[in-house]
């Protein structure tokens, strides 16, 4: 509609069409922003899970690879493993110690069932008072820390956090894990540990869990990495 002053205005149909087009553009812009934001958040969540899994895997494999027999006063060396279960393992290793006076550690990795955090617990050792070269471990833990958070409970058919193998004819053979873990009579035969770290670090679960798997040999027992 045009006024007497010569100023141009919008008719009602023109205004309705303009508002309709503006609403479409606004909806598309909001949808684009939301989509990009969600994609960014999923990528961030996946990266967080990957970082958590990688840090936890590095620590676990580092300790397992250093697994070592420990001399005892009885003359019978302690085996590398003192516990071998699906979601926990305890072993002995000469690591993070003085090069001049090396001493073994007892280290346990176990999932806290309440939080699903993977906790590393350490016991220091002291030289046996009367038997040179033998060691005595402290009765109470000397340190404990979380090394990975939000380990996912394995679904049906999925491997557990830890799987154990012996070497038979140059090939790894899985060792059965009973309700109480691997039988203590088989501790000395464990030559390879498979670690499967499945992590969901994002509590909103915007991204799928991240899984990292690694098989770790024990070179201190003379097991070649080529056999894994």
KEMAR-37919 format. One record per residue: residue in one letter; x, y, z of N, C-alpha, C, O, CB in turn. Coordinates in steps of 0.2 Angstrom, whole numbers, plus 5000, padded with zeros to 4 digits. Glycine has a CB too. Example, Ala and Ser with C-alpha at 12.3 -4.5 7.8 and 13.67 -1.06 7.14 Angstrom:
// KEMAR-37919
PT  residuo  n.c1  n.c2  n.c3  ca.c1  ca.c2  ca.c3  c.c1  c.c2  c.c3  o.c1  o.c2  o.c3  cb.c1  cb.c2  cb.c3
PT        a  5066  4972  5039   5062   4978   5039  5066  4984  5039  5071  4983  5042   5057   4978   5045
PT        s  5064  4989  5035   5068   4995   5036  5064  5000  5039  5067  5006  5040   5070   4997   5029
// end
This chain:
// KEMAR-37919
PT  residuo  n.c1  n.c2  n.c3  ca.c1  ca.c2  ca.c3  c.c1  c.c2  c.c3  o.c1  o.c2  o.c3  cb.c1  cb.c2  cb.c3
PT        x  5004  4994  5000   5000   5000   5000  5004  5006  5000  5009  5006  5004   4995   5000   5006
PT        x  5003  5011  4996   5007   5017   4995  5003  5023  4998  4997  5024  4997   5009   5018   4988
PT        x  5006  5027  5002   5003   5033   5005  5004  5039  5001  5008  5039  4996   5006   5034   5012
PT        x  5001  5044  5003   5001   5050   4999  5008  5053  4999  5010  5057  4995   4996   5055   5001
PT        x  5012  5052  5004   5019   5055   5004  5024  5051  5000  5029  5054  4999   5021   5054   5011
PT        x  5022  5046  4997   5026   5042   4992  5030  5037  4995  5034  5033  4992   5031   5047   4989
PT        x  5029  5036  5002   5033   5030   5006  5030  5024  5004  5024  5023  5004   5033   5032   5013
PT        x  5034  5019  5003   5032   5012   5001  5031  5008  5007  5036  5009  5012   5036   5008   4996
PT        x  5026  5003  5008   5026   4999   5014  5025  4992  5012  5025  4990  5006   5020   5001   5018
PT        x  5023  4987  5016   5022   4980   5015  5015  4979  5015  5011  4981  5020   5026   4976   5019
PT        x  5012  4975  5011   5005   4973   5011  5005  4967  5016  5010  4964  5018   5002   4971   5005
PT        x  4999  4965  5019   4999   4960   5024  5001  4953  5021  5005  4950  5024   4992   4959   5026
PT        x  5000  4951  5014   5002   4945   5012  5010  4945  5011  5013  4940  5012   4999   4944   5005
PT        x  5013  4951  5009   5020   4951   5009  5023  4950  5016  5028  4947  5016   5022   4958   5006
PT        x  5020  4953  5021   5023   4953   5028  5022  4945  5030  5027  4943  5033   5019   4957   5032
PT        x  5017  4942  5028   5016   4935   5030  5022  4931  5027  5025  4926  5030   5009   4932   5029
PT        x  5023  4932  5020   5028   4928   5017  5035  4929  5020  5039  4925  5020   5028   4930   5009
PT        x  5036  4936  5021   5043   4937   5024  5044  4934  5031  5049  4931  5032   5043   4945   5025
PT        x  5039  4934  5035   5039   4931   5041  5040  4923  5041  5044  4920  5044   5033   4932   5046
PT        x  5037  4920  5036   5037   4913   5035  5044  4911  5032  5047  4906  5035   5032   4911   5029
PT        x  5047  4915  5028   5054   4914   5025  5059  4915  5031  5064  4911  5032   5056   4919   5020
PT        x  5058  4920  5035   5062   4921   5041  5062  4915  5046  5067  4913  5048   5060   4928   5044
PT        x  5056  4913  5047   5056   4907   5052  5059  4901  5049  5063  4897  5053   5048   4905   5053
PT        x  5059  4900  5042   5063   4894   5039  5070  4895  5040  5074  4890  5042   5061   4893   5032
PT        x  5072  4901  5038   5080   4902   5039  5082  4902  5046  5087  4899  5047   5081   4909   5036
PT        x  5078  4904  5051   5080   4903   5058  5080  4896  5060  5085  4894  5064   5075   4907   5062
PT        x  5075  4892  5058   5075   4885   5060  5081  4881  5057  5084  4877  5060   5069   4882   5057
PT        x  5083  4883  5051   5089   4880   5048  5095  4882  5051  5099  4878  5052   5089   4882   5040
PT        x  5096  4888  5053   5102   4890   5057  5102  4887  5064  5108  4885  5065   5101   4898   5057
PT        x  5097  4887  5067   5097   4884   5074  5098  4876  5073  5102  4873  5077   5090   4884   5077
PT        x  5095  4873  5068   5097   4866   5067  5104  4865  5066  5107  4860  5068   5092   4863   5061
PT        x  5107  4869  5061   5114   4868   5060  5118  4869  5066  5123  4865  5067   5116   4873   5054
PT        x  5117  4874  5070   5121   4875   5076  5120  4869  5081  5125  4867  5083   5118   4882   5080
PT        x  5114  4867  5082   5113   4861   5086  5117  4855  5084  5120  4851  5087   5106   4859   5087
PT        x  5117  4854  5077   5120   4848   5074  5127  4848  5075  5131  4843  5077   5118   4847   5067
PT        x  5130  4854  5073   5137   4855   5074  5140  4854  5081  5145  4851  5083   5140   4862   5071
PT        x  5136  4857  5086   5137   4857   5093  5137  4850  5095  5141  4848  5099   5132   4861   5097
PT        x  5132  4846  5093   5132   4839   5095  5137  4835  5092  5140  4830  5096   5125   4836   5093
PT        x  5139  4836  5086   5145   4833   5083  5151  4834  5087  5155  4830  5088   5146   4834   5076
PT        x  5152  4840  5089   5158   4842   5093  5158  4839  5099  5163  4836  5101   5158   4850   5094
PT        x  5152  4839  5103   5152   4836   5109  5154  4828  5109  5157  4825  5113   5145   4837   5113
PT        x  5151  4825  5104   5152   4818   5103  5160  4816  5101  5163  4812  5104   5148   4815   5097
PT        x  5163  4821  5097   5170   4820   5096  5174  4821  5102  5179  4818  5103   5172   4825   5090
PT        x  5172  4826  5106   5175   4827   5112  5175  4822  5117  5180  4820  5120   5173   4834   5116
PT        x  5169  4819  5118   5168   4813   5122  5172  4807  5120  5175  4804  5124   5160   4811   5122
PT        x  5172  4806  5113   5176   4800   5111  5183  4801  5112  5187  4796  5114   5175   4799   5103
PT        x  5186  4807  5111   5193   4809   5113  5194  4808  5120  5200  4805  5122   5194   4816   5111
PT        x  5190  4810  5125   5191   4809   5132  5191  4802  5133  5196  4800  5137   5185   4812   5136
PT        x  5187  4798  5131   5187   4790   5132  5194  4787  5129  5197  4783  5133   5181   4787   5129
PT        x  5196  4790  5123   5202   4787   5121  5208  4789  5125  5212  4785  5126   5203   4790   5113
PT        x  5208  4795  5127   5214   4797   5132  5214  4793  5138  5219  4791  5140   5213   4804   5133
PT        x  5208  4792  5141   5208   4788   5147  5210  4781  5146  5214  4778  5150   5201   4788   5150
PT        x  5208  4778  5141   5210   4771   5139  5217  4770  5138  5220  4766  5140   5205   4768   5133
PT        x  5220  4775  5134   5227   4775   5132  5231  4776  5139  5236  4772  5139   5228   4780   5127
PT        x  5230  4780  5143   5234   4781   5149  5233  4775  5153  5239  4773  5156   5231   4787   5153
PT        x  5227  4772  5154   5227   4766   5158  5231  4760  5155  5234  4757  5159   5220   4764   5159
PT        x  5230  4760  5149   5233   4754   5145  5241  4755  5146  5244  4750  5147   5231   4754   5138
PT        x  5243  4761  5145   5251   4762   5145  5253  4760  5152  5259  4756  5153   5252   4769   5144
PT        x  5250  4761  5158   5252   4760   5164  5252  4752  5165  5257  4749  5168   5248   4763   5170
PT        x  5246  4749  5164   5245   4742   5165  5251  4738  5161  5254  4733  5164   5238   4740   5163
PT        x  5251  4739  5154   5256   4735   5150  5263  4737  5153  5267  4732  5152   5255   4737   5143
PT        x  5265  4743  5155   5272   4744   5157  5273  4740  5163  5279  4737  5164   5272   4751   5159
PT        x  5269  4739  5168   5270   4735   5174  5270  4727  5172  5275  4724  5174   5265   4736   5179
PT        x  5265  4725  5168   5265   4718   5166  5272  4716  5163  5274  4711  5164   5259   4716   5162
PT        x  5274  4720  5158   5280   4719   5154  5286  4718  5159  5291  4715  5157   5281   4724   5149
PT        x  5286  4721  5164   5292   4721   5169  5291  4715  5174  5295  4715  5179   5292   4728   5173
PT        x  5286  4711  5174   5285   4706   5178  5291  4701  5179  5294  4699  5174   5279   4702   5176
PT        x  5292  4700  5186   5298   4696   5187  5297  4691  5193  5293  4693  5198   5304   4701   5189
PT        x  5301  4686  5193   5301   4681   5199  5305  4685  5205  5309  4689  5204   5305   4675   5197
PT        x  5303  4683  5211   5305   4687   5217  5309  4682  5221  5305  4677  5223   5300   4691   5220
PT        x  5315  4682  5223   5319   4678   5227  5316  4678  5234  5314  4683  5237   5326   4679   5227
PT        x  5315  4672  5237   5312   4672   5244  5317  4668  5249  5322  4664  5246   5305   4668   5244
PT        x  5316  4669  5255   5320   4666   5260  5320  4658  5260  5325  4655  5261   5318   4668   5267
PT        x  5315  4655  5258   5314   4648   5257  5318  4645  5251  5319  4639  5251   5307   4646   5256
PT        x  5320  4649  5247   5324   4647   5241  5319  4646  5235  5322  4645  5229   5327   4641   5242
PT        x  5313  4646  5236   5308   4646   5231  5306  4653  5228  5302  4656  5232   5302   4641   5233
PT        x  5307  4654  5222   5305   4661   5220  5298  4662  5220  5294  4657  5218   5309   4662   5213
PT        x  5296  4668  5221   5288   4669   5220  5287  4670  5213  5291  4673  5209   5286   4676   5224
PT        x  5282  4667  5210   5280   4668   5203  5278  4675  5202  5277  4679  5206   5274   4663   5201
PT        x  5278  4677  5195   5277   4684   5193  5270  4686  5196  5269  4691  5199   5277   4685   5186
PT        x  5265  4681  5195   5258   4683   5197  5256  4680  5204  5258  4674  5206   5253   4680   5192
PT        x  5253  4684  5208   5250   4682   5214  5242  4681  5214  5239  4678  5218   5252   4686   5220
PT        x  5239  4684  5209   5232   4684   5207  5231  4685  5200  5234  4689  5197   5228   4689   5212
PT        x  5226  4681  5197   5225   4682   5190  5217  4681  5189  5215  4675  5188   5229   4677   5186
PT        x  5214  4686  5189   5206   4686   5188  5204  4690  5182  5208  4693  5179   5203   4688   5194
PT        x  5198  4690  5181   5195   4693   5175  5196  4701  5175  5197  4704  5171   5188   4691   5173
PT        x  5195  4703  5181   5195   4711   5182  5200  4713  5188  5199  4719  5190   5188   4713   5184
PT        x  5205  4709  5189   5210   4711   5194  5216  4706  5192  5215  4700  5191   5208   4710   5201
PT        x  5222  4709  5194   5228   4705   5193  5233  4708  5198  5234  4714  5199   5231   4705   5186
PT        x  5237  4704  5201   5242   4706   5206  5249  4702  5204  5249  4696  5202   5240   4704   5213
PT        x  5254  4706  5203   5260   4703   5201  5266  4707  5204  5265  4712  5207   5261   4704   5193
PT        x  5272  4704  5203   5278   4707   5205  5282  4709  5200  5283  4706  5194   5282   4701   5209
PT        x  5286  4715  5201   5290   4718   5196  5295  4723  5199  5294  4726  5204   5285   4722   5191
PT        x  5301  4723  5195   5306   4727   5197  5305  4734  5193  5307  4734  5187   5313   4724   5196
PT        x  5302  4739  5195   5300   4745   5191  5299  4751  5196  5298  4750  5202   5294   4743   5187
PT        x  5301  4756  5193   5301   4763   5197  5305  4762  5204  5302  4764  5209   5293   4764   5199
PT        x  5311  4759  5203   5315   4758   5209  5322  4761  5207  5323  4763  5202   5315   4751   5211
PT        x  5326  4761  5212   5333   4764   5212  5337  4759  5208  5337  4753  5209   5336   4765   5219
PT        x  5341  4761  5203   5345   4757   5199  5351  4755  5203  5354  4749  5202   5348   4761   5193
PT        x  5353  4758  5208   5359   4756   5213  5356  4750  5218  5360  4746  5219   5362   4762   5216
PT        x  5350  4751  5220   5348   4746   5225  5341  4744  5223  5336  4746  5226   5348   4749   5232
PT        x  5340  4740  5217   5333   4739   5215  5330  4734  5219  5333  4729  5222   5334   4735   5208
PT        x  5323  4735  5220   5319   4731   5224  5313  4730  5221  5310  4734  5218   5318   4734   5231
PT        x  5310  4724  5222   5303   4722   5218  5297  4726  5221  5297  4728  5227   5302   4715   5218
PT        x  5292  4727  5217   5286   4729   5220  5281  4724  5219  5281  4720  5214   5284   4736   5216
PT        x  5276  4724  5223   5270   4720   5222  5264  4725  5220  5263  4730  5223   5267   4716   5228
PT        x  5261  4724  5214   5257   4729   5211  5250  4725  5209  5250  4720  5206   5259   4732   5204
PT        x  5245  4728  5211   5238   4725   5210  5234  4730  5205  5233  4736  5207   5234   4724   5216
PT        x  5231  4728  5200   5226   4732   5196  5219  4729  5197  5219  4723  5196   5228   4732   5188
PT        x  5215  4733  5199   5208   4730   5201  5203  4735  5199  5204  4741  5201   5207   4727   5208
PT        x  5197  4733  5197   5191   4737   5195  5187  4738  5202  5185  4733  5205   5187   4735   5190
PT        x  5186  4744  5204   5181   4746   5209  5174  4744  5207  5172  4748  5202   5182   4753   5212
PT        x  5171  4739  5209   5164   4738   5207  5159  4743  5207  5154  4743  5204   5162   4731   5210
PT        x  5160  4748  5212   5155   4753   5213  5156  4759  5208  5151  4761  5206   5156   4756   5220
PT        x  5162  4760  5206   5163   4766   5202  5165  4764  5195  5165  4768  5190   5168   4770   5205
PT        x  5168  4757  5194   5171   4755   5188  5177  4758  5186  5179  4759  5180   5166   4755   5182
PT        x  5180  4761  5191   5187   4764   5190  5192  4759  5191  5192  4754  5195   5188   4770   5195
PT        x  5198  4759  5187   5203   4754   5188  5208  4757  5193  5211  4763  5191   5206   4753   5181
PT        x  5210  4754  5198   5214   4756   5203  5220  4752  5204  5220  4746  5203   5210   4756   5210
PT        x  5226  4756  5204   5233   4753   5205  5235  4753  5212  5235  4759  5215   5238   4756   5200
PT        x  5236  4748  5215   5239   4748   5222  5246  4745  5222  5247  4740  5219   5234   4744   5227
PT        x  5250  4748  5226   5257   4745   5227  5259  4744  5234  5257  4747  5239   5262   4750   5224
PT        x  5263  4738  5234   5266   4736   5241  5274  4737  5240  5276  4733  5235   5264   4729   5243
PT        x  5278  4740  5244   5285   4740   5243  5288  4734  5247  5284  4730  5250   5288   4747   5247
PT        x  5294  4733  5246   5297   4727   5249  5304  4729  5252  5306  4735  5251   5299   4722   5243
PT        x  5306  4725  5257   5312   4726   5261  5317  4720  5260  5314  4715  5260   5311   4729   5268
PT        x  5323  4721  5261   5327   4715   5260  5326  4711  5266  5325  4713  5272   5335   4717   5260
PT        x  5326  4704  5265   5326   4699   5271  5331  4700  5276  5337  4701  5274   5326   4692   5268
PT        x  5329  4700  5282   5335   4702   5287  5340  4697  5288  5346  4699  5290   5331   4702   5294
PT        x  5339  4691  5286   5345   4686   5286  5347  4683  5280  5352  4679  5280   5343   4681   5291
PT        x  5343  4683  5275   5344   4680   5269  5346  4685  5263  5341  4688  5261   5338   4675   5266
PT        x  5352  4685  5261   5354   4690   5256  5350  4689  5249  5350  4683  5247   5362   4690   5255
PT        x  5348  4694  5246   5345   4693   5240  5337  4691  5240  5334  4691  5235   5348   4687   5236
PT        x  5335  4690  5246   5328   4688   5247  5324  4694  5249  5327  4699  5252   5327   4682   5252
PT        x  5317  4694  5248   5313   4700   5249  5307  4699  5253  5304  4693  5253   5311   4704   5243
PT        x  5305  4704  5257   5299   4703   5261  5294  4709  5259  5297  4715  5260   5300   4703   5269
PT        x  5288  4708  5258   5284   4713   5256  5280  4716  5262  5278  4712  5266   5279   4711   5250
PT        x  5279  4723  5261   5275   4726   5267  5268  4723  5267  5265  4721  5262   5274   4733   5266
PT        x  5265  4722  5273   5259   4719   5274  5253  4724  5272  5247  4722  5270   5258   4717   5281
PT        x  5254  4730  5272   5249   4735   5270  5251  4739  5264  5257  4740  5263   5247   4740   5276
PT        x  5246  4741  5260   5248   4745   5254  5252  4751  5255  5250  4755  5260   5242   4746   5250
PT        x  5256  4753  5251   5260   4759   5252  5257  4765  5248  5259  4771  5249   5267   4758   5250
PT        x  5254  4763  5242   5250   4768   5238  5245  4765  5234  5244  4759  5233   5256   4771   5233
PT        x  5240  4770  5232   5234   4768   5229  5232  4774  5224  5232  4779  5227   5228   4765   5233
PT        x  5230  4772  5218   5228   4778   5214  5224  4775  5208  5224  4769  5206   5234   4782   5211
PT        x  5219  4779  5206   5215   4778   5200  5219  4779  5193  5222  4785  5193   5208   4781   5200
PT        x  5219  4774  5189   5223   4775   5183  5219  4776  5177  5221  4778  5171   5228   4770   5182
PT        x  5212  4773  5177   5207   4774   5172  5200  4774  5175  5199  4770  5180   5208   4768   5167
PT        x  5196  4778  5172   5189   4778   5175  5184  4776  5170  5185  4775  5164   5188   4786   5177
PT        x  5179  4773  5173   5173   4771   5169  5174  4766  5164  5173  4766  5158   5170   4777   5165
PT        x  5177  4760  5167   5178   4754   5163  5171  4751  5162  5167  4750  5167   5183   4749   5166
PT        x  5169  4749  5156   5163   4747   5154  5162  4739  5156  5167  4736  5155   5161   4748   5147
PT        x  5157  4737  5159   5156   4730   5160  5155  4726  5154  5151  4728  5149   5149   4729   5165
PT        x  5159  4721  5153   5159   4717   5146  5152  4715  5145  5148  4712  5149   5164   4712   5146
PT        x  5150  4716  5139   5143   4713   5137  5144  4705  5135  5150  4703  5135   5140   4716   5130
PT        x  5139  4702  5134   5139   4695   5133  5143  4693  5127  5142  4696  5122   5132   4692   5132
PT        x  5148  4689  5128   5153   4687   5123  5159  4691  5122  5164  4689  5119   5149   4687   5116
PT        x  5159  4697  5126   5165   4701   5125  5170  4698  5130  5169  4695  5135   5163   4708   5127
PT        x  5177  4700  5128   5182   4698   5133  5182  4702  5139  5180  4708  5139   5189   4698   5129
PT        x  5185  4700  5144   5185   4703   5151  5192  4708  5150  5195  4708  5145   5186   4699   5157
PT        x  5193  4712  5156   5198   4716   5156  5205  4712  5155  5209  4715  5151   5198   4720   5163
PT        x  5205  4707  5158   5212   4703   5158  5210  4696  5155  5205  4692  5158   5215   4702   5165
PT        x  5214  4693  5151   5214   4686   5148  5221  4684  5148  5226  4687  5147   5211   4686   5141
PT        x  5222  4677  5151   5229   4675   5152  5230  4669  5147  5226  4665  5145   5229   4672   5159
PT        x  5236  4669  5145   5238   4663   5140  5245  4660  5142  5249  4663  5146   5239   4666   5133
PT        x  5245  4654  5141   5252   4650   5141  5254  4649  5134  5250  4650  5129   5251   4643   5145
PT        x  5261  4648  5133   5263   4646   5127  5264  4639  5126  5267  4635  5129   5270   4650   5126
PT        x  5260  4636  5120   5261   4629   5119  5263  4629  5111  5259  4631  5107   5253   4626   5120
PT        x  5268  4625  5110   5271   4624   5103  5272  4631  5100  5270  4631  5094   5266   4620   5099
PT        x  5274  4636  5104   5275   4642   5101  5269  4647  5100  5270  4652  5097   5279   4641   5094
PT        x  5263  4644  5102   5257   4648   5101  5254  4650  5108  5254  4645  5112   5253   4645   5096
PT        x  5251  4655  5108   5247   4657   5115  5241  4653  5115  5237  4652  5110   5245   4664   5115
PT        x  5240  4650  5121   5234   4646   5122  5230  4649  5129  5234  4649  5134   5236   4638   5123
PT        x  5224  4650  5128   5220   4654   5133  5220  4649  5139  5218  4643  5139   5214   4656   5131
PT        x  5221  4652  5145   5220   4648   5151  5213  4650  5154  5211  4655  5155   5226   4650   5157
PT        x  5210  4644  5156   5203   4645   5159  5203  4649  5166  5208  4648  5170   5200   4638   5160
PT        x  5198  4654  5166   5198   4658   5173  5192  4655  5176  5186  4656  5174   5197   4665   5171
PT        x  5193  4652  5182   5187   4650   5186  5184  4655  5190  5186  4661  5189   5189   4644   5191
PT        x  5179  4654  5195   5176   4659   5199  5181  4662  5203  5180  4668  5205   5170   4656   5203
PT        x  5186  4659  5205   5191   4662   5210  5197  4665  5206  5202  4666  5209   5193   4657   5215
PT        x  5197  4665  5199   5202   4667   5195  5206  4661  5192  5204  4655  5193   5207   4671   5199
PT        x  5212  4662  5189   5216   4657   5187  5219  4653  5193  5221  4656  5198   5222   4659   5183
PT        x  5219  4646  5193   5222   4642   5198  5229  4644  5200  5233  4645  5195   5221   4635   5196
PT        x  5231  4644  5206   5238   4646   5208  5243  4641  5205  5249  4643  5204   5238   4647   5216
PT        x  5241  4635  5204   5246   4630   5201  5248  4632  5194  5252  4629  5191   5242   4623   5201
PT        x  5244  4637  5191   5245   4639   5184  5249  4646  5184  5250  4648  5178   5239   4639   5180
PT        x  5250  4649  5189   5253   4655   5189  5260  4655  5185  5261  4660  5182   5254   4658   5196
PT        x  5264  4650  5187   5270   4650   5183  5270  4649  5176  5275  4650  5172   5274   4644   5186
PT        x  5264  4647  5173   5263   4646   5166  5261  4652  5162  5261  4652  5156   5259   4640   5165
PT        x  5258  4657  5166   5256   4663   5162  5262  4666  5159  5266  4669  5162   5252   4668   5167
PT        x  5261  4667  5152   5267   4670   5148  5264  4676  5144  5269  4680  5142   5270   4665   5144
PT        x  5258  4677  5144   5255   4682   5140  5249  4685  5143  5245  4680  5145   5254   4680   5132
PT        x  5248  4691  5144   5242   4694   5146  5238  4698  5141  5242  4703  5139   5243   4698   5153
PT        x  5232  4697  5140   5229   4702   5135  5225  4706  5139  5221  4704  5144   5224   4698   5130
PT        x  5226  4713  5138   5222   4718   5142  5217  4721  5137  5219  4724  5132   5227   4723   5145
PT        x  5211  4721  5139   5206   4724   5135  5202  4730  5139  5199  4729  5143   5200   4719   5132
PT        x  5204  4736  5137   5202   4742   5140  5196  4745  5136  5197  4748  5131   5207   4747   5141
PT        x  5190  4744  5139   5184   4747   5136  5181  4753  5140  5179  4752  5146   5178   4742   5135
PT        x  5182  4759  5138   5180   4765   5142  5175  4769  5140  5174  4771  5134   5187   4769   5143
PT        x  5170  4771  5144   5165   4776   5143  5166  4782  5147  5163  4782  5153   5158   4773   5143
PT        x  5171  4787  5146   5172   4792   5150  5167  4797  5151  5167  4801  5156   5179   4795   5148
PT        x  5163  4798  5146   5157   4803   5146  5151  4800  5149  5148  4795  5146   5156   4805   5138
PT        x  5149  4803  5154   5143   4800   5158  5137  4801  5154  5132  4798  5155   5143   4803   5165
PT        x  5137  4806  5149   5131   4807   5146  5130  4802  5140  5125  4801  5137   5130   4814   5143
PT        x  5135  4798  5139   5135   4793   5133  5133  4795  5127  5130  4792  5123   5131   4787   5135
PT        x  5136  4802  5125   5134   4804   5118  5138  4801  5113  5136  4801  5107   5136   4812   5118
PT        x  5144  4798  5115   5148   4794   5110  5149  4787  5113  5148  4785  5118   5155   4797   5110
PT        x  5150  4782  5108   5151   4775   5109  5157  4774  5114  5162  4778  5113   5151   4771   5103
PT        x  5158  4769  5118   5164   4768   5121  5170  4767  5117  5169  4765  5111   5163   4762   5126
PT        x  5175  4768  5119   5182   4766   5116  5185  4760  5118  5186  4760  5124   5186   4773   5116
PT        x  5187  4756  5114   5190   4750   5116  5198  4749  5113  5199  4750  5107   5186   4743   5114
PT        x  5202  4748  5118   5209   4747   5116  5211  4740  5119  5210  4738  5124   5214   4752   5119
PT        x  5214  4736  5114   5216   4729   5116  5224  4728  5115  5226  4731  5110   5212   4724   5113
PT        x  5227  4725  5120   5235   4724   5119  5237  4718  5122  5234  4716  5128   5239   4730   5122
PT        x  5241  4714  5119   5243   4708   5122  5251  4709  5124  5255  4712  5120   5243   4702   5117
PT        x  5252  4707  5130   5258   4709   5133  5262  4703  5135  5259  4698  5139   5257   4713   5139
PT        x  5268  4702  5133   5272   4696   5135  5277  4698  5141  5277  4704  5143   5277   4694   5129
PT        x  5280  4693  5143   5284   4694   5149  5291  4692  5147  5294  4687  5148   5282   4690   5155
PT        x  5295  4697  5145   5302   4696   5142  5307  4693  5148  5312  4690  5146   5305   4702   5139
PT        x  5305  4695  5154   5310   4693   5159  5309  4685  5160  5313  4682  5164   5308   4696   5166
PT        x  5304  4682  5158   5303   4675   5158  5306  4671  5152  5305  4665  5151   5296   4673   5159
PT        x  5309  4675  5147   5312   4672   5141  5307  4671  5136  5308  4667  5131   5315   4666   5143
PT        x  5301  4674  5136   5296   4673   5131  5297  4678  5126  5297  4684  5127   5289   4674   5134
PT        x  5298  4676  5120   5299   4680   5114  5293  4684  5112  5288  4681  5112   5302   4677   5108
PT        x  5294  4690  5110   5288   4694   5108  5285  4691  5101  5280  4693  5100   5290   4702   5107
PT        x  5290  4688  5098   5288   4685   5091  5282  4680  5092  5279  4678  5087   5294   4683   5087
PT        x  5282  4677  5098   5277   4671   5099  5270  4674  5101  5266  4670  5101   5280   4667   5104
PT        x  5269  4680  5102   5263   4683   5104  5258  4683  5098  5252  4685  5099   5263   4690   5107
// end
